[in-house]
Amino acid sequence: MHGFISSITGLAAGAALVGHAAGINLNVHTSGGNATSPFMYGFMFEDINHSGDGGITGQLLRNNGFQGDDQTLTAYGAVGDTTLSVDSGNPLTSAIPHSLAVAVPDGSSGQVGFSNEGYWGILVNADVYFSSFFIKGDYSGQVTIKLVGKDSGTEYASHSIDVSSNGGAYTYYQCNFPVKQAPDGNNLWTLTFDGGKTAGSTLHFDLVTLYPTTFHNRPNGLQPAIANVLDDMGGTFLRFPGGNNLEGVSPENRWKWNETLGPLQNRPGRQGTWTYPNTDALGLVEYFEWCIDMKLTPVLGVWAGFALGSGGNTPITGNALTPYVNDVMDELEFILGDQSTQYGALRASLGYPEPFTLQHVEIGNEDNLGGGCDSYPERFNAFHQAITAAYPSITIIASTADPNCLPATLPAGTWADYHNYADAPDLVSNFSQFDQADRSIPIFVGEFSTTYTTQTEEDSADRDHYPYMGGSVAEAVYMLGFERNADVIKMGAYAPLLQLYNASQWTPNLIPFTQNPGGVVRTTSYYVQQLFAKHWGSTTRAVDADTGFGPLYWAASANEGQTFLKIANYGNTAQTVTARVEGATSATLITLSGAEDAQNTIEDGESVVPVTTTPSSDGNGGFELQIPAWCVAVLVVNGGSEAGGDTTSTSTVVGTETAASGQNQVVTLTSTATGAAGTVTLTSLATEEAEVETLTRTATRTSTITAGAGGAAPTVVSQESVVTLVSTSTRTGPPTNRPTVSGTRGWWFKEGGGPPGRRVRNEGSGWFGWWKNKKD
């Protein structure tokens, strides 16, 4: 059956922090279940928190092309007797119209020039670095590139090249040089030349660059210190380029694919949505190279006629939308067209004669927010019709799961994107959120995370730089809900992904970093994502239990010959679990645990890391597991798992669910196989007792299932299951507020409120603690 994949006998519902008095028995089925998505866990990326420029982008010098709305000398300093200014009279190209003017006064001598401090420092490792620059002005002599300690003056690299330039045009120079290890990131890149030869004149420099040896040695590639950590997480997809940074604040300010192509001097960049300039050195081709090198499935976001907060003249509808639809079609031709097409030929000219691979396109971003809801059905249909007419095999993703913002009839095969930022208790309460989801609409949980590091939002202002163990366990509980509903949940991504610690607009994030050696931190949430991504089977497995969910939660999946049982202990009491997989030959247990408020931080390093042990075995497929408080665990079992889904796929399921008002409901289920094909009926009785209201509900779902052939997963025939809801109520006063779900695909509203508010902080530009609560 689809929906619920755990069978529970004997309900033990209670508060999340109350431990079980006795051990828990979990029996994992070795056959049956649903085929899972191969893309379940991956990455959502946009340039926020300097995650692109200053982060995963390999180029290390800040403000190197004077892009964005304001042209300043940010990150630059004079070396020797020079005066620096930003000049607009000597453009490098039409895309890069400003340059750095370095004026050398009369009588100068010795080495003079300028420095760049990078993005709050420069990571200097023992490596071979690449540097380049454009120079204009009359000068023949040597230019020396150095990497030096900003305060210490220690020299870690020095390389000189011969230059012959003139005042008529820019000349390009590049070099590679060995670098010694620096102890920290407090370093400068300097460029100097002979002051005696240039006294009384001005030289112009532009688009200075510095790269370490990049990830997979690609030109203009990824920063390996960050890319290696991402690669090691084991994700399967990359959604790009956003996010709010795709939308921009106006149509003109949107992310424009064609302005991110080719040589850097042809990329104008833009003022990013998150307050700082984007150089677009990480462009469309680089995103696909990222996917190729990490073996990720690309999920391309396209602009859909709506800017952030109805910025500019958006939303754009009717005939005015046509140019933007055409622009997306040009982008897809660049990605997928052969060399005979205009944009396929452009791609080939950039080194890719064969098309890229693209299976998923998302239309817009969060179009249910900020005034985009009413127009989204029209805009979605316009893009959907154009894309599917030309590329019928592409999976289209709607940018919202709110049924009020979607077409009345959503085209078959369309996925819905659901975003959930919440505190830890709310995320845990969403464990069963997708149990009753409409099976005809696959779901992409495109963004989720625990947003507050304490349960009281008001006192989290000084503590929310990092994920914490309790919140990371809550995320694991939520993700177990994905796995229990893996027939309908296709992808999920923690967000945001990266954070330069010195300049943040949003916290917490999965991976914070500085420019210090070893300055990339794997947070508690990172390790949870890694545990889930690296232990994901092709088929779900039902789990029989002798108690209900809370504080312990679980789900299982399997590949042929191997089973993964994931367990989350959202509570302060250790648990003893006996897990049984018939026919198992051996097992390992990987646990991630710590105090509820434990964090991996820039300041203190990684104190919470996964630990691998061998659990005791009874020799008959049973394993005794000790699950610490505040823990996420994966039991990796070898043997005992058959290939594919259950060929006797029909079950009759009857149960009762009980919960106090405002709490998540837990279902007690018993399952009996009845044949190879037929129907599945789920009947549940729910009683909520509140101070002022008693509500009784009965729901019935019927789905038709056919058996899988040759061990393959069963096929769900009735994709649109029928749910009948009958309710009666006896009230002794006005109804209390309780968490409700707005439709089967809607936001989870707490006490009738709107979408979760977003905690945003920006130390770099001084607007700290801003609450961003985007609503229709």
C-alpha positions in Angstrom: 0.0 0.0 0.0 1.1 3.6 -0.3 0.8 6.2 2.5 1.5 4.3 5.7 4.4 1.8 5.6 4.7 1.1 9.3 2.5 -1.4 11.1 2.0 -0.6 14.8 0.4 -2.8 17.4 -0.4 -1.3 20.8 -0.5 2.6 20.7 1.8 4.4 23.1 1.1 8.0 22.2 2.6 10.6 24.5 4.7 13.8 24.8 7.8 13.8 22.7 10.2 14.1 25.7 8.8 11.1 27.6 11.0 7.9 27.2 9.6 4.4 26.9 9.8 2.4 30.1 10.6 -0.8 28.3 12.5 -1.7 25.1 11.0 -1.4 21.7 10.7 -4.1 19.2 10.9 -3.3 15.5 10.5 -6.0 12.8 11.5 -4.9 9.4 9.9 -6.7 6.4 12.2 -8.2 3.9 9.9 -7.8 0.9 7.1 -5.6 -0.2 7.0 -1.8 -0.1 7.1 0.9 -2.7 9.7 1.8 -5.3 11.5 4.9 -4.1 12.7 8.0 -5.9 16.4 7.8 -6.8 16.7 11.5 -6.1 15.4 11.7 -2.6 18.2 13.9 -1.0 20.1 16.7 -2.6 21.0 20.3 -2.6 19.1 23.6 -3.0 21.5 26.3 -4.0 21.3 30.1 -4.5 23.8 32.8 -3.8 22.9 33.8 -0.3 25.3 34.3 2.6 28.1 34.6 0.0 27.6 31.0 -0.7 28.5 31.6 -4.4 30.9 34.5 -4.6 33.1 34.1 -1.6 32.0 30.5 -1.2 31.8 27.6 -3.6 32.9 29.8 -6.6 36.6 29.2 -7.0 37.6 32.8 -7.6 38.9 34.3 -4.4 39.2 38.0 -4.9 36.3 40.3 -4.0 34.9 43.1 -6.1 37.2 42.1 -8.9 35.0 43.5 -11.7 33.2 46.4 -9.8 29.8 44.9 -10.5 26.5 45.5 -8.8 24.7 48.8 -8.1 27.5 50.7 -6.3 31.1 50.8 -7.5 33.5 51.2 -4.5 37.0 50.3 -3.5 35.7 47.6 -1.2 38.4 45.0 -0.5 41.1 47.0 -2.1 44.1 48.8 -0.6 47.1 50.8 -1.8 50.6 49.2 -1.7 53.3 51.8 -1.6 52.9 55.3 -2.9 49.8 55.0 -5.0 46.3 56.4 -5.1 43.4 54.1 -6.0 40.0 55.0 -7.5 37.2 53.4 -9.5 37.3 54.6 -13.1 34.4 54.6 -15.6 36.3 56.1 -18.5 38.4 53.0 -19.4 35.9 50.1 -19.7 37.2 46.6 -20.1 34.1 45.6 -22.1 30.5 46.7 -22.3 29.8 44.1 -19.6 32.6 45.3 -17.3 32.6 49.1 -17.7 34.5 50.1 -14.5 38.2 49.6 -13.8 40.7 50.2 -11.0 42.8 53.3 -11.6 46.2 53.1 -9.9 47.8 56.6 -9.9 51.6 56.8 -9.2 52.8 60.3 -8.2 55.9 61.9 -9.5 59.1 60.9 -7.8 57.9 57.4 -6.9 60.3 54.5 -6.8 60.3 50.9 -5.6 57.4 48.5 -5.8 54.0 50.0 -5.8 50.5 48.7 -6.6 47.4 47.5 -4.8 46.1 44.7 -2.7 42.8 42.7 -2.4 41.7 41.1 0.9 39.2 38.7 -0.7 35.9 37.8 0.9 36.8 38.4 4.6 40.1 36.8 4.0 41.8 34.5 1.5 42.3 30.8 2.0 46.0 30.1 1.4 46.8 26.4 1.2 49.9 24.6 0.1 48.9 24.3 -3.5 49.4 25.7 -7.0 47.3 28.8 -7.5 46.3 30.6 -10.7 46.1 34.4 -11.0 45.2 36.7 -13.9 44.6 40.4 -14.6 43.9 42.9 -17.4 46.2 45.9 -17.6 46.0 49.2 -19.6 48.6 51.9 -19.7 52.2 52.5 -20.8 54.3 50.1 -18.8 57.1 47.6 -19.7 58.6 45.7 -16.9 57.8 43.1 -14.3 54.5 42.7 -12.3 54.8 40.7 -9.1 51.9 38.7 -7.6 52.2 37.8 -3.9 50.1 36.2 -1.2 51.1 37.7 2.2 49.8 37.7 5.8 47.7 40.8 6.3 49.1 41.6 9.7 52.2 39.4 9.9 53.6 40.3 6.4 54.7 36.7 6.0 55.1 35.9 2.4 53.4 32.6 1.2 53.9 33.1 -2.5 55.7 35.5 -4.9 55.7 35.3 -8.7 56.9 37.8 -11.3 55.9 38.0 -14.9 57.1 40.3 -17.7 54.5 42.8 -18.9 54.4 45.1 -21.9 51.2 47.2 -22.0 50.0 50.4 -23.6 47.3 53.0 -23.2 45.3 52.0 -26.3 43.8 48.7 -25.1 43.8 46.2 -22.3 46.3 43.3 -22.3 45.6 40.1 -20.5 48.2 38.2 -18.4 48.0 35.0 -16.3 50.3 32.9 -14.3 50.5 29.8 -12.0 52.7 29.6 -9.0 53.3 27.4 -5.9 52.0 28.5 -2.5 53.1 27.7 1.0 50.6 27.0 3.7 49.2 29.9 5.8 48.0 29.4 9.3 44.8 31.3 8.8 42.8 33.3 6.3 43.9 36.7 7.3 45.8 37.2 4.0 46.2 39.6 1.1 46.7 39.2 -2.6 49.0 41.9 -3.9 50.0 43.1 -7.4 53.0 45.5 -7.6 55.1 47.0 -10.4 58.1 49.4 -10.7 57.1 52.8 -9.3 60.1 54.4 -10.9 58.9 53.4 -14.4 55.4 54.6 -13.9 55.9 57.8 -11.8 53.5 60.5 -12.8 51.2 58.2 -14.7 48.1 56.0 -14.1 47.7 52.3 -14.9 44.3 50.7 -15.1 43.6 47.1 -14.0 40.5 45.0 -14.3 39.0 41.6 -13.5 41.8 40.5 -11.3 41.4 36.8 -10.3 42.9 34.2 -8.0 42.0 30.5 -8.0 43.3 27.5 -6.0 43.5 24.2 -7.8 39.7 23.9 -8.4 37.4 20.9 -7.9 38.1 18.4 -10.7 40.6 21.0 -12.0 38.1 22.9 -14.1 38.9 26.4 -15.3 36.7 28.8 -13.3 35.7 25.8 -11.2 34.5 25.2 -7.7 36.4 25.9 -4.5 37.6 22.5 -3.4 37.5 23.1 0.4 33.7 23.5 0.1 33.0 21.3 -2.9 34.6 18.3 -1.3 32.4 18.5 1.7 29.3 18.8 -0.5 30.4 15.9 -2.6 31.0 13.8 0.5 27.4 14.3 1.7 26.1 12.0 -1.1 23.4 14.2 -2.5 21.7 13.2 -5.8 20.3 16.5 -7.2 21.1 20.2 -7.4 18.3 22.8 -7.7 19.6 26.1 -9.1 19.9 29.1 -9.4 17.4 29.7 -6.6 15.3 30.7 -4.8 14.7 34.3 -4.2 17.9 35.1 -6.1 16.3 33.7 -9.3 13.4 36.1 -8.8 15.3 39.3 -8.3 13.5 42.4 -7.1 12.3 43.4 -10.6 12.2 41.8 -14.1 15.4 43.6 -15.0 17.1 42.4 -11.8 16.2 38.7 -12.3 18.8 36.0 -12.9 19.5 36.1 -16.6 20.9 32.8 -18.0 22.5 34.3 -21.1 24.4 36.9 -19.1 26.2 34.1 -17.1 27.9 32.5 -20.2 31.3 32.7 -21.7 34.5 34.6 -20.6 34.1 36.5 -17.3 34.7 39.8 -19.1 31.4 39.2 -20.9 29.4 38.6 -17.7 28.0 41.9 -16.3 26.9 40.4 -13.0 24.0 41.9 -11.1 23.0 43.2 -7.7 21.9 40.0 -6.1 18.6 39.7 -4.2 20.5 39.1 -0.9 22.0 42.6 -0.8 25.5 42.1 -2.4 26.7 42.0 -6.0 26.8 38.7 -7.9 29.6 38.3 -10.4 27.9 35.3 -12.1 31.3 33.6 -12.3 29.1 30.6 -11.3 27.0 30.6 -14.4 24.7 28.3 -16.2 27.5 26.2 -17.7 29.3 26.0 -14.3 26.1 24.8 -12.7 25.9 21.9 -15.1 29.6 21.2 -14.6 28.9 21.0 -10.9 26.2 18.5 -11.6 28.5 16.5 -13.9 31.4 16.4 -11.4 29.3 15.4 -8.4 26.9 13.1 -10.4 23.9 15.2 -9.5 20.6 15.5 -11.4 20.0 19.1 -12.3 16.7 20.8 -11.3 16.6 24.1 -13.2 14.5 27.0 -11.9 13.2 29.4 -14.5 11.9 32.9 -14.1 8.1 32.9 -14.3 7.1 36.5 -14.6 7.2 37.3 -10.9 9.8 39.2 -8.9 10.2 39.1 -5.2 7.4 40.8 -3.4 5.7 41.8 -6.7 8.7 43.9 -7.5 8.9 46.0 -10.6 5.9 45.6 -12.8 5.3 42.0 -11.8 3.4 39.8 -11.9 3.5 39.8 -15.7 0.5 38.2 -17.4 -1.1 38.0 -20.8 0.8 38.9 -24.0 3.4 40.7 -21.9 4.6 37.3 -20.6 5.4 36.0 -24.0 9.0 37.4 -24.2 9.8 35.7 -20.9 8.4 32.4 -22.0 10.5 32.7 -25.2 13.6 33.4 -23.1 13.1 30.2 -21.2 12.7 28.3 -24.4 16.0 29.8 -25.6 17.6 28.7 -22.4 16.3 25.2 -22.8 17.5 25.1 -26.4 21.0 26.1 -25.1 20.9 23.2 -22.7 19.2 20.6 -24.8 19.4 21.7 -28.5 21.7 20.1 -31.0 24.4 22.1 -32.8 22.1 22.9 -35.7 20.1 25.2 -33.4 21.1 28.8 -32.6 21.6 28.3 -28.9 22.8 24.7 -29.2 25.6 26.1 -31.4 26.4 28.7 -28.8 26.7 25.9 -26.2 29.0 24.0 -28.6 31.2 27.1 -29.0 31.7 27.1 -25.2 33.1 23.5 -25.3 30.0 21.3 -25.1 29.0 20.0 -28.5 26.7 17.5 -27.0 23.6 18.6 -25.1 23.5 18.6 -21.3 21.1 16.3 -19.4 18.0 17.9 -17.9 14.9 16.1 -16.7 13.4 18.6 -14.2 12.4 22.2 -14.6 10.7 24.3 -11.9 8.5 27.2 -13.0 9.2 30.1 -10.7 9.9 30.2 -7.0 7.4 30.4 -4.1 4.7 32.0 -6.3 2.2 31.5 -3.5 3.9 34.3 -1.6 4.3 38.1 -1.9 1.3 38.6 -4.3 2.1 35.9 -6.8 -0.7 33.5 -6.0 -3.6 34.8 -8.1 -1.7 35.1 -11.3 0.3 31.9 -11.0 -2.2 29.5 -12.6 -2.1 31.6 -15.8 1.7 32.0 -15.7 2.3 28.4 -14.9 0.1 27.2 -17.8 1.9 29.5 -20.2 5.3 28.1 -19.4 4.1 24.5 -19.0 2.5 24.5 -22.4 5.5 25.9 -24.2 8.0 23.6 -22.4 6.1 20.4 -22.7 5.3 21.0 -26.3 9.0 21.1 -27.2 10.3 18.8 -24.5 7.5 16.3 -23.5 9.8 14.1 -21.4 10.7 16.9 -19.0 9.1 16.8 -15.5 7.6 20.2 -14.6 7.6 21.3 -11.0 5.1 23.9 -9.8 6.7 26.4 -7.4 4.1 25.9 -4.7 1.9 23.2 -3.3 -0.9 25.6 -2.3 -3.9 24.4 -4.2 -5.3 28.0 -4.1 -2.4 29.1 -6.3 -2.4 26.3 -8.8 -4.5 25.7 -11.9 -7.9 24.1 -11.2 -6.6 21.0 -13.1 -2.9 20.5 -12.7 -1.4 18.8 -15.8 -0.7 15.2 -15.3 2.8 14.4 -14.1 3.4 17.8 -12.5 5.2 17.9 -9.2 4.5 20.4 -6.5 7.2 22.2 -4.5 6.6 22.4 -0.7 8.7 24.6 1.6 8.7 24.2 5.3 10.8 26.4 7.7 9.7 25.7 11.3 10.9 25.3 14.9 11.8 21.8 16.1 8.5 20.9 17.8 6.5 22.0 14.7 8.7 20.0 12.4 8.3 16.9 14.5 4.5 17.5 14.4 4.8 17.3 10.6 6.1 13.8 10.7 2.8 12.4 9.3 2.1 15.4 7.2 2.2 13.6 3.9 0.4 10.4 5.0 -2.8 11.6 3.5 -1.3 13.5 0.5 -2.9 13.3 -2.9 -1.0 10.5 -4.5 -1.6 11.9 -8.0 0.7 14.9 -7.3 4.3 14.0 -6.6 5.9 16.3 -4.0 9.3 18.1 -4.0 10.1 19.3 -0.5 12.4 21.9 -2.1 13.3 23.8 1.1 13.1 22.8 4.8 15.0 23.2 8.0 14.7 24.0 11.7 14.9 27.7 11.8 15.3 28.4 15.5 17.9 27.0 17.8 15.7 27.4 20.8 12.1 26.7 21.3 11.5 30.3 22.3 12.1 32.4 19.2 12.7 35.6 21.2 15.8 34.3 22.9 17.5 32.8 19.9 18.9 36.0 18.5 22.5 35.2 19.7 22.3 31.5 19.1 21.0 30.9 15.6 24.2 30.8 13.6 24.3 27.1 13.7 22.0 24.0 13.6 21.8 22.3 17.0 21.3 18.6 17.8 17.7 18.8 18.9 16.7 20.7 15.7 18.7 18.3 13.6 16.9 15.3 15.2 13.6 17.1 14.4 14.7 17.4 10.7 15.4 13.7 10.8 11.9 13.0 12.1 10.5 15.1 9.3 12.6 13.3 6.7 11.4 9.9 8.0 8.0 11.2 7.0 9.4 11.5 3.5 10.6 7.9 3.6 7.3 6.6 4.9 5.7 8.3 1.9 8.4 7.6 -0.7 5.8 6.8 -3.3 4.8 10.5 -3.4 7.8 12.4 -2.0 10.4 12.6 -4.8 13.0 15.0 -3.5 13.9 16.9 -0.4 16.6 19.5 0.3 17.7 21.3 3.4 18.0 25.0 2.9 20.0 27.3 2.9 23.0 25.3 1.9 26.1 27.4 2.6 27.1 30.4 4.8 30.2 32.6 4.9 30.3 33.1 8.6 31.4 36.7 8.3 28.5 37.9 6.1 25.2 36.2 6.6 21.7 37.1 5.6 20.0 33.9 6.9 20.8 31.5 9.7 21.1 28.6 10.4 22.6 27.0 7.3 23.8 23.5 6.5 27.5 24.3 6.1 29.0 27.5 7.5 32.6 28.3 6.6 35.4 30.9 7.0 38.5 31.4 4.8 40.7 29.7 7.4 42.3 26.4 6.6 39.9 23.7 7.8 37.3 26.4 8.2 34.4 24.4 6.6 32.1 23.1 9.4 30.0 20.0 9.0 27.0 20.9 11.3 24.8 18.4 13.1 22.3 18.9 10.3 24.9 18.2 7.7 25.6 14.8 9.3 21.9 14.0 9.4 21.6 14.8 5.7 24.7 12.6 5.0 23.3 9.7 7.0 20.0 9.8 5.1 21.6 10.4 1.7 24.1 7.6 1.9 21.7 5.0 3.3 18.7 5.1 1.0 17.2 2.0 -0.6 15.4 1.5 -3.9 12.4 0.1 -2.1 10.6 1.0 1.2 10.1 -1.7 3.8 7.2 -1.9 6.3 8.2 -2.0 9.9 6.1 -3.8 12.6 6.4 -2.2 16.0 5.0 -2.9 19.5 4.5 0.8 20.3 3.6 4.1 18.7 5.8 6.9 17.4 7.2 9.4 19.8 9.8 10.1 21.1 11.2 7.4 18.8 10.5 7.5 15.1 11.6 5.1 12.3 11.4 4.1 8.7 13.2 1.4 6.5 14.3 1.0 3.0 16.3 -1.6 1.1 18.4 -2.6 -1.8 18.9 -6.2 -2.8 20.8 -7.9 0.0 20.9 -4.8 2.3 18.4 -3.0 4.5 18.6 0.4 6.1 16.6 1.1 9.3 16.7 4.7 10.3 15.7 5.8 13.8 15.4 9.3 15.4 15.2 9.7 19.1 13.6 13.1 19.7 13.8 13.0 23.5 16.1 13.2 26.5 15.9 9.5 27.4 18.1 6.8 25.9 16.1 3.9 24.2 16.8 0.2 23.8 15.6 -1.1 20.5 15.5 -4.7 19.3 15.5 -4.7 15.5 14.8 -7.8 13.5 15.4 -8.5 9.8 14.8 -12.1 8.9 17.8 -13.7 7.3 20.2 -10.9 8.2 23.8 -12.0 8.5 25.5 -8.9 10.0 24.9 -5.3 10.8 26.6 -2.0 11.7 25.0 0.8 13.6 25.9 4.5 12.9 24.8 7.0 15.5 24.9 10.8 15.7 24.0 12.1 19.1 24.7 14.8 21.6 23.1 17.1 24.1 20.0 18.8 22.8 21.8 22.1 22.4 25.0 20.6 21.1 26.4 22.4 18.0 29.3 22.0 15.6 30.7 25.5 15.3 33.4 27.7 13.7 34.7 28.5 17.2 34.7 25.1 18.8 34.9 22.7 15.8 33.0 19.5 15.3 32.1 17.8 18.6 29.2 15.9 17.3 30.2 13.3 14.6 28.8 10.0 13.5 30.0 6.9 15.4 30.0 3.4 13.9 29.6 0.3 16.1 28.7 -3.3 15.8 25.4 -4.1 17.6 25.0 -7.4 19.5 23.2 -10.0 17.5 21.1 -13.0 18.6 22.3 -14.9 15.5 18.8 -15.1 14.1 18.4 -11.7 12.5 17.9 -9.8 15.7 20.1 -6.9 16.8 20.0 -5.0 20.1 20.5 -1.3 19.7 21.3 1.3 22.3 19.9 4.6 21.0 21.1 7.6 23.0 19.0 10.7 23.8 18.8 13.2 21.0 20.1 10.8 18.4 19.8 9.9 14.7 20.8 6.4 13.9 21.1 4.1 10.9 21.2 0.4 11.2 22.8 -1.1 8.1 21.8 -4.7 7.8 23.4 -7.2 5.4 21.4 -10.1 4.0 17.7 -10.8 4.4 16.3 -8.3 1.8 14.8 -9.4 -1.4 14.9 -7.4 -4.6 12.0 -5.2 -5.7 8.6 -4.7 -4.2 6.1 -7.2 -2.7 4.3 -9.5 -5.2 1.5 -9.9 -2.6 0.9 -6.3 -2.3 -2.7 -6.1 -1.0 -3.2 -5.4 2.7 -6.2 -4.6 4.9 -5.4 -2.0 7.4 -7.5 -1.0 10.3 -6.5 1.2 13.2 -7.3 4.0 15.7 -5.5 7.3 16.2 -5.7 9.4 19.3 -4.0 12.6 20.2 -4.6 15.6 22.5 -5.7 18.8 20.8 -2.9 20.5 19.0 -0.7 17.4 18.8 0.3 15.3 15.9 -1.9 12.2 15.6 -0.4 8.7 15.6 -2.1 5.8 13.8 -2.2 2.2 15.1 -2.1 -0.2 12.2 -2.2 -3.9 11.8 -1.5 -5.4 8.4 -2.4 -8.8 6.8 -1.5 -9.8 3.2 -4.6 -11.0 1.4 -3.5 -11.6 -2.2 -1.5 -10.6 -5.2 -3.9 -7.9 -6.4 -7.0 -6.2 -5.3 -7.8 -3.3 -3.0 -6.4 -1.6 0.0 -8.7 0.0 2.5 -7.6 2.2 5.4 -10.1 3.0 8.1 -9.0 5.4 10.9 -10.9 6.8 13.8 -9.5 9.9 15.4 -10.7 11.5 18.6 -9.4 14.9 19.7 -10.3 16.0 23.2 -10.0 19.6 23.9 -11.0 21.8 26.8 -14.0 23.0 24.8 -14.5 20.5 22.0 -14.6 16.8 21.2 -14.3 15.9 17.6 -14.7 12.4 16.1 -13.7 11.6 12.5 -13.8 8.5 10.4 -11.9 8.4 7.1 -11.8 5.6 4.5 -9.3 5.4 1.6 -9.5 2.7 -1.1 -6.7 2.1 -3.7 -6.4 -0.5 -6.3 -3.0 -2.2 -6.6 -1.6 -4.8 -9.1 1.2 -7.1 -8.2 4.7 -6.4 -9.5 6.1 -8.9 -11.9 9.4 -10.7 -11.3 9.9 -9.1 -7.9 9.3 -5.6 -9.1 7.4 -3.1 -7.0 3.6 -3.2 -7.1 1.8 -0.8 -9.3 -0.8 1.6 -7.8 -3.6 1.8 -10.3 -5.8 4.3 -8.6 -3.4 7.2 -8.4 -6.2 9.5 -7.2 -7.3 7.7 -4.0 -10.7 8.6 -2.7 -10.9 9.9 0.9 -14.3 10.3 2.6 -14.4 12.3 5.7 -17.3 12.2 8.1 -17.2 14.4 11.3 -19.4 15.1 14.2 -18.6 17.4 17.1 -20.0 18.3 20.5 -18.9 21.7 21.7 -19.1 23.2 25.1 -17.7 26.5 24.1 -15.9 28.2 21.2 -13.4 26.0 19.3 -9.8 26.1 20.3 -7.0 26.9 17.9 -5.2 23.8 16.7 -2.7 23.1 14.0 -4.5 22.5 10.7 -3.5 21.6 7.2 -4.7 23.9 4.4 -5.6 21.2 1.8 -3.7 18.1 1.2 -0.9 20.1 -0.4 -1.0 23.3 1.6 1.2 25.0 4.1 1.1 23.7 7.7 -0.4 26.6 9.6 0.2 27.0 13.3 -2.8 28.4 15.1 -4.3 29.6 11.8 -1.4 31.7 10.8 0.4 32.2 7.5 3.5 30.5 6.1 6.3 30.2 8.6 8.2 33.5 9.2 11.8 33.6 8.1 14.5 34.6 10.5 17.0 36.7 8.5 20.1 38.3 9.9 22.7 40.3 8.0 25.8 41.3 10.0 27.5 42.4 6.8 25.1 45.3 6.0 23.8 45.9 9.5 20.1 44.9 9.3 20.0 42.4 12.0 17.1 40.3 13.2 14.8 41.2 10.4 11.6 39.1 10.3 10.6 38.3 6.8 7.1 36.9 6.8 6.0 36.8 3.1 2.3 36.4 2.7 -0.2 36.7 -0.1 
